[in-house]
Amino acid sequence: MELDYNSLLLALGVSASCLAVTLVGSWFSRRPETFLLTCSAGLIPIVAGIFTYGAYVDKPRLTLAILTFVLFFIGFSTIWAAGYQFRTRRFSKARALLGSLTGIAASVPAMLAGYDGLAFMGDNIVVTVLLLLTAREYWLSRQEAPAPLYGITALYTLTAISFALCAGVLIWDGKLVLGHAPDNWAEDVSPAICIAGMTGIGALSLALHQWRLAAHHRLQAITDPLTGLLNRRALFDRYGHRPFGPSMAVIVFDIDRFKSVNDQHGHASGDMVLKLFAGELAVGLRASDTVARLGGEEFALVLDNALPGRAEQIAERVRDAFAAREITADGKSFACTVSAGVALGTADGIAFDSVLSTADKALYAAKRNGRNRVEVATYLHAVSPDISRTASCSRPG
């Protein structure tokens, strides 16, 4: 048995309603992904518009047509804003307002003037443009998760084509006055395409949400929550299997007498010092350089493709800048210093953990030699091997 047009509209409305509820449920599992909530908010007027249009098909009335147009434009403009929100993590009221007002201007005046055919042309053209703009937002984000975003882009584009066909047939017929809802082959095909598109977009949106959720957990696992830097695990994941040649270097920093900062100024001030130093480390870094917090007050900076002497220069710059910084907490000012150990790779390549260990021993030597200084370890003149760090408490602060 073939489905009639109203049955297709009913199926489309139910499908969109279920998708709206599903997106809200997914949003509850991760509230920061507000684009899901915005998508759901956009679907609500679209669902209302679908049922209003179904009523107009049965009994063509001016108020029903105008209400359908307004609901569609608000809904599809909000969907466009949701796509922008996915890409930028910012909701754009301007987009939602611009799309709605443009659509209303393109259709409502014509409908009020009695040119319902012209009004439906404008309606379909504006919805086509809004859907293509939505597809563009996801296309611009495709590097984040190529597979689902390619799919979402394609489905929004396909849905836009269905509305473009409706507009095209109306324009080809050239009837500015219809007296009833448009009735042609494009109108019969469009609901079926929209149902398929809605289902696919919903499934891919949920997959995309899960992908972002997994990516968020992966990022949390490799990020130090206080400073926002990479943690020790991330550093070893990145360099643990990579041989260090002579153009690579590791600098290990340790804030001097950090325990006394916590004792004298409180742990909140200590946390502030750690964050300030993390910011100092990030100044002037290249994309190929990596900075991480190893734990406690110890940090590491890995330099790739470094010219001779660059590691020492960077270590001295960081040491000087941090020592010159005036830190204020609870109305009291104080200063902190930092010691650093530098180790270089070798011509035949050496394991990262060996370079890190050598830099750590050089750091220990800097502590032993008075703190607030930089010591460089090389494999021609290495720090004495009997100097080893057996526990974090064995190093001078």
C-alpha positions as CSV (number, residue, x, y, z in Angstrom):
1,M,0.0,0.0,0.0
2,E,1.4,3.4,-1.0
3,L,1.7,6.1,1.7
4,D,-0.2,9.3,0.9
5,Y,1.4,12.7,1.3
6,N,-0.1,13.3,4.8
7,S,1.2,10.0,6.0
8,L,4.7,11.0,4.9
9,L,4.4,14.3,6.7
10,L,3.2,12.5,9.8
11,A,6.2,10.1,9.6
12,L,8.5,13.0,9.1
13,G,7.1,14.9,12.1
14,V,7.3,11.8,14.4
15,S,10.9,11.1,13.2
16,A,11.9,14.7,14.0
17,S,10.2,14.6,17.4
18,C,12.1,11.4,18.3
19,L,15.4,12.9,17.2
20,A,14.8,16.0,19.3
21,V,14.1,13.9,22.4
22,T,17.2,11.7,21.7
23,L,19.5,14.7,21.3
24,V,18.3,16.2,24.6
25,G,19.0,12.8,26.3
26,S,22.5,12.8,24.8
27,W,23.1,16.3,26.0
28,F,22.4,15.3,29.6
29,S,25.3,12.9,29.4
30,R,27.7,15.7,28.5
31,R,26.3,19.2,29.2
32,P,29.2,21.1,27.6
33,E,28.1,19.8,24.2
34,T,25.4,22.5,23.9
35,F,25.1,22.2,20.2
36,L,23.0,19.1,20.8
37,L,20.5,21.1,22.9
38,T,20.5,23.8,20.2
39,C,19.7,21.2,17.5
40,S,16.9,19.9,19.6
41,A,15.6,23.4,20.1
42,G,15.6,23.9,16.3
43,L,13.7,20.7,15.7
44,I,10.8,21.7,17.9
45,P,9.5,24.5,15.6
46,I,10.3,22.3,12.6
47,V,8.1,19.6,14.0
48,A,5.3,22.1,14.7
49,G,5.7,23.5,11.2
50,I,5.4,20.0,9.7
51,F,2.1,19.4,11.4
52,T,0.9,23.0,10.7
53,Y,1.7,22.4,7.0
54,G,-0.2,19.1,7.1
55,A,-3.2,21.1,8.3
56,Y,-2.7,23.6,5.5
57,V,-2.6,20.8,2.9
58,D,-6.1,19.7,4.1
59,K,-7.5,23.2,4.5
60,P,-5.5,26.0,2.8
61,R,-5.7,29.0,5.1
62,L,-3.6,32.1,5.1
63,T,-2.8,31.9,8.8
64,L,-1.7,28.3,8.6
65,A,0.6,29.0,5.7
66,I,2.2,32.0,7.4
67,L,2.6,30.1,10.7
68,T,4.3,27.2,8.7
69,F,6.7,29.6,7.1
70,V,7.6,31.3,10.4
71,L,8.1,28.0,12.3
72,F,10.3,26.5,9.5
73,F,12.5,29.6,9.3
74,I,13.0,29.7,13.1
75,G,13.7,26.0,13.2
76,F,16.1,25.8,10.2
77,S,17.9,29.0,11.3
78,T,18.5,27.5,14.7
79,I,19.8,24.3,13.1
80,W,22.3,26.5,11.2
81,A,23.3,28.2,14.4
82,A,23.8,24.8,16.0
83,G,26.2,23.9,13.2
84,Y,28.1,27.1,13.9
85,Q,28.1,26.3,17.6
86,F,29.5,22.8,16.9
87,R,32.4,24.3,15.0
88,T,33.2,27.3,17.2
89,R,31.5,26.3,20.6
90,R,29.7,29.6,20.5
91,F,26.0,30.1,19.8
92,S,25.3,32.8,17.2
93,K,22.1,34.7,17.8
94,A,22.9,36.7,14.7
95,R,22.7,33.7,12.5
96,A,19.4,32.5,14.0
97,L,17.9,35.9,13.7
98,L,19.3,36.6,10.2
99,G,18.0,33.3,8.8
100,S,14.5,33.8,10.3
101,L,14.0,37.4,9.2
102,T,15.3,36.6,5.7
103,G,12.9,33.7,5.3
104,I,10.0,35.7,6.6
105,A,10.8,38.6,4.2
106,A,11.0,36.2,1.3
107,S,7.7,34.5,1.8
108,V,5.2,36.2,4.2
109,P,4.7,39.5,2.2
110,A,4.0,37.5,-1.0
111,M,1.5,35.3,0.9
112,L,-0.3,38.3,2.3
113,A,-0.5,39.8,-1.1
114,G,-2.2,36.6,-2.4
115,Y,0.8,35.2,-4.4
116,D,1.0,31.9,-2.5
117,G,3.0,30.3,-5.4
118,L,5.7,33.0,-5.1
119,A,5.6,32.6,-1.3
120,F,6.3,28.9,-1.5
121,M,9.1,29.5,-4.0
122,G,10.7,31.9,-1.5
123,D,10.1,29.4,1.4
124,N,11.9,26.5,-0.4
125,I,14.8,28.7,-1.6
126,V,15.5,30.1,1.8
127,V,15.3,26.7,3.5
128,T,17.7,25.3,0.8
129,V,20.2,28.1,1.6
130,L,19.9,27.5,5.4
131,L,20.5,23.8,5.0
132,L,23.5,24.4,2.7
133,L,24.9,26.9,5.2
134,T,24.5,24.2,7.9
135,A,26.3,21.7,5.8
136,R,29.1,24.2,5.3
137,E,29.6,24.5,9.1
138,Y,30.1,20.7,9.5
139,W,32.3,20.6,6.4
140,L,34.6,23.2,7.9
141,S,34.9,21.0,11.0
142,R,35.6,17.8,9.1
143,Q,39.2,17.5,10.4
144,E,37.9,16.8,13.9
145,A,36.1,13.5,12.9
146,P,36.2,13.0,9.2
147,A,33.9,10.0,8.8
148,P,30.8,11.3,10.7
149,L,31.3,14.9,9.6
150,Y,31.5,13.9,5.9
151,G,28.3,12.0,6.4
152,I,26.4,14.8,8.1
153,T,27.6,17.3,5.5
154,A,26.3,15.0,2.7
155,L,22.9,14.4,4.4
156,Y,22.3,18.1,5.0
157,T,23.3,18.7,1.4
158,L,20.9,16.0,0.2
159,T,18.1,17.5,2.2
160,A,18.8,20.9,0.8
161,I,18.6,19.4,-2.7
162,S,15.1,18.1,-2.0
163,F,13.9,21.6,-1.1
164,A,15.8,23.0,-4.1
165,L,13.9,20.6,-6.3
166,C,10.6,21.8,-4.9
167,A,11.6,25.4,-5.6
168,G,12.8,24.5,-9.0
169,V,9.5,22.8,-10.1
170,L,7.5,25.8,-8.8
171,I,9.7,28.2,-10.7
172,W,9.5,26.1,-13.9
173,D,5.7,26.0,-13.7
174,G,5.7,29.8,-13.2
175,K,2.4,29.9,-11.3
176,L,2.5,32.8,-8.8
177,V,-0.9,31.9,-7.5
178,L,-1.8,28.3,-6.5
179,G,-4.8,28.5,-4.2
180,H,-3.6,25.3,-2.4
181,A,-0.4,23.6,-1.2
182,P,2.1,22.8,-4.0
183,D,1.3,19.5,-5.5
184,N,4.0,18.0,-7.8
185,W,6.5,15.1,-8.0
186,A,9.2,17.1,-6.1
187,E,6.8,17.7,-3.2
188,D,6.1,13.9,-3.1
189,V,9.8,13.0,-3.1
190,S,10.9,15.6,-0.6
191,P,9.3,14.2,2.6
192,A,10.9,10.8,1.9
193,I,14.3,12.3,1.4
194,C,13.9,14.4,4.6
195,I,12.9,11.3,6.6
196,A,16.1,9.5,5.4
197,G,18.2,12.6,6.0
198,M,16.7,13.1,9.4
199,T,17.4,9.5,10.5
200,G,21.0,9.6,9.1
201,I,21.8,13.0,10.6
202,G,20.4,11.8,14.0
203,A,22.5,8.7,14.0
204,L,25.7,10.5,12.9
205,S,25.1,13.3,15.4
206,L,25.0,10.7,18.2
207,A,28.1,9.0,16.9
208,L,29.8,12.4,16.7
209,H,28.8,13.1,20.3
210,Q,30.3,9.8,21.4
211,W,33.5,10.6,19.5
212,R,33.8,13.9,21.2
213,L,33.1,12.3,24.6
214,A,35.8,9.8,24.0
215,A,38.2,12.5,22.8
216,H,37.5,14.5,26.0
217,H,38.3,11.5,28.1
218,R,41.5,10.9,26.2
219,L,42.5,14.5,26.6
220,Q,41.8,14.3,30.4
221,A,44.1,11.3,30.6
222,I,47.1,13.1,29.2
223,T,46.6,16.6,30.6
224,D,47.6,18.0,33.9
225,P,44.4,19.4,35.4
226,L,46.1,22.3,37.3
227,T,48.3,23.8,34.6
228,G,46.7,22.5,31.4
229,L,50.0,21.1,30.2
230,L,50.7,17.6,29.1
231,N,51.4,15.2,31.9
232,R,54.3,12.6,32.2
233,R,52.3,9.9,30.6
234,A,51.6,12.0,27.5
235,L,55.3,13.0,27.3
236,F,56.4,9.3,27.2
237,D,53.6,8.4,24.8
238,R,55.0,11.1,22.4
239,Y,58.7,10.5,22.8
240,G,59.1,7.1,24.5
241,H,59.9,5.2,21.3
242,R,61.7,8.0,19.5
243,P,65.5,8.1,19.4
244,F,67.0,11.5,20.4
245,G,69.6,12.8,18.0
246,P,72.0,15.7,18.6
247,S,69.5,18.3,17.5
248,M,67.1,17.3,20.2
249,A,67.2,18.3,23.9
250,V,65.4,17.9,27.2
251,I,65.3,20.6,29.8
252,V,64.0,19.6,33.3
253,F,63.0,22.5,35.6
254,D,62.2,22.4,39.3
255,I,60.9,25.3,41.3
256,D,63.4,26.0,44.2
257,R,62.2,25.6,47.8
258,F,58.6,25.1,46.6
259,K,57.6,23.5,49.9
260,S,58.4,26.7,51.7
261,V,56.0,28.5,49.4
262,N,53.2,26.2,50.4
263,D,54.1,26.5,54.1
264,Q,54.4,30.3,54.1
265,H,51.7,31.3,51.7
266,G,49.3,28.4,51.5
267,H,48.6,25.7,48.9
268,A,46.4,28.0,46.9
269,S,49.4,30.3,46.4
270,G,51.6,27.3,45.5
271,D,49.1,26.3,42.8
272,M,49.2,29.8,41.5
273,V,53.0,29.7,41.3
274,L,52.8,26.4,39.4
275,K,50.4,27.9,36.9
276,L,52.5,31.1,36.5
277,F,55.6,29.0,35.8
278,A,53.7,26.8,33.3
279,G,52.7,30.0,31.5
280,E,56.3,31.2,31.5
281,L,57.4,27.9,29.9
282,A,54.9,28.3,27.1
283,V,56.2,31.7,26.0
284,G,57.9,31.6,22.6
285,L,57.5,27.8,22.1
286,R,57.5,26.5,18.5
287,A,54.9,24.0,17.3
288,S,57.6,21.3,17.4
289,D,58.5,21.9,21.1
290,T,56.6,20.2,23.9
291,V,56.2,21.2,27.5
292,A,54.8,19.0,30.3
293,R,54.4,18.8,34.0
294,L,56.2,15.7,35.3
295,G,54.7,16.0,38.8
296,G,54.9,18.2,41.8
297,E,57.0,21.3,41.0
298,E,58.9,19.5,38.2
299,F,58.5,20.4,34.5
300,A,60.1,19.2,31.3
301,L,60.6,21.0,28.0
302,V,61.5,18.9,24.9
303,L,63.1,20.7,22.0
304,D,63.1,19.3,18.5
305,N,65.4,20.6,15.7
306,A,67.3,22.8,18.1
307,L,70.4,24.7,17.0
308,P,73.5,24.3,19.2
309,G,73.2,26.3,22.4
310,R,69.5,27.0,22.0
311,A,68.4,24.7,24.9
312,E,70.8,26.5,27.2
313,Q,69.5,29.9,26.1
314,I,65.9,28.9,26.6
315,A,66.6,27.5,30.0
316,E,68.4,30.7,31.0
317,R,65.6,32.9,29.6
318,V,63.0,31.0,31.6
319,R,65.1,31.1,34.8
320,D,65.7,34.8,34.5
321,A,62.1,35.7,33.6
322,F,60.7,33.6,36.5
323,A,63.1,35.0,39.0
324,A,62.2,38.6,38.0
325,R,58.5,38.0,38.3
326,E,56.8,39.5,41.4
327,I,54.1,37.2,42.7
328,T,51.3,38.6,44.9
329,A,49.1,36.4,47.2
330,D,46.9,37.7,50.0
331,G,48.4,41.1,49.7
332,K,51.9,39.9,50.1
333,S,54.6,39.9,47.4
334,F,57.3,37.3,47.0
335,A,59.5,35.8,44.3
336,C,60.5,32.3,43.3
337,T,63.4,30.9,41.5
338,V,63.9,27.8,39.4
339,S,66.8,25.4,38.6
340,A,67.2,23.6,35.4
341,G,69.1,20.6,33.9
342,V,69.8,20.3,30.2
343,A,70.6,17.1,28.3
344,L,71.1,16.6,24.6
345,G,70.6,13.6,22.3
346,T,73.5,11.8,20.7
347,A,74.6,11.2,17.1
348,D,73.6,7.6,17.1
349,G,70.3,8.3,18.9
350,I,69.5,7.6,22.5
351,A,66.3,6.7,24.3
352,F,64.1,9.5,25.7
353,D,64.1,8.1,29.2
354,S,67.9,8.1,29.2
355,V,68.0,11.8,28.1
356,L,65.4,12.7,30.7
357,S,67.3,10.9,33.4
358,T,70.5,12.7,32.4
359,A,68.7,16.0,32.4
360,D,67.3,15.1,35.8
361,K,70.8,14.5,37.2
362,A,72.0,17.8,35.7
363,L,69.1,19.4,37.6
364,Y,70.2,17.8,40.8
365,A,73.6,19.2,40.2
366,A,72.1,22.7,39.8
367,K,70.4,22.3,43.1
368,R,73.6,21.1,44.8
369,N,75.5,24.1,43.3
370,G,73.3,26.7,44.8
371,R,69.9,26.7,43.0
372,N,68.6,29.3,40.6
373,R,71.0,28.1,37.9
374,V,71.2,26.0,34.8
375,E,73.5,23.0,34.5
376,V,74.2,21.3,31.1
377,A,75.0,17.6,30.9
378,T,76.7,16.1,27.8
379,Y,77.9,12.6,27.1
380,L,81.5,13.8,27.0
381,H,81.2,15.5,30.3
382,A,78.3,13.9,32.1
383,V,77.2,14.5,35.6
384,S,78.8,12.0,38.0
385,P,76.8,8.7,37.8
386,D,76.9,8.3,41.6
387,I,74.5,11.3,41.8
388,S,71.1,9.8,41.4
389,R,67.7,10.7,42.5
390,T,66.3,7.8,44.5
391,A,63.2,9.7,45.7
392,S,61.7,13.1,45.3
393,C,62.3,14.0,48.9
394,S,66.1,13.3,48.5
395,R,66.6,16.3,46.2
396,P,67.2,19.7,47.9
397,G,64.1,21.8,47.5
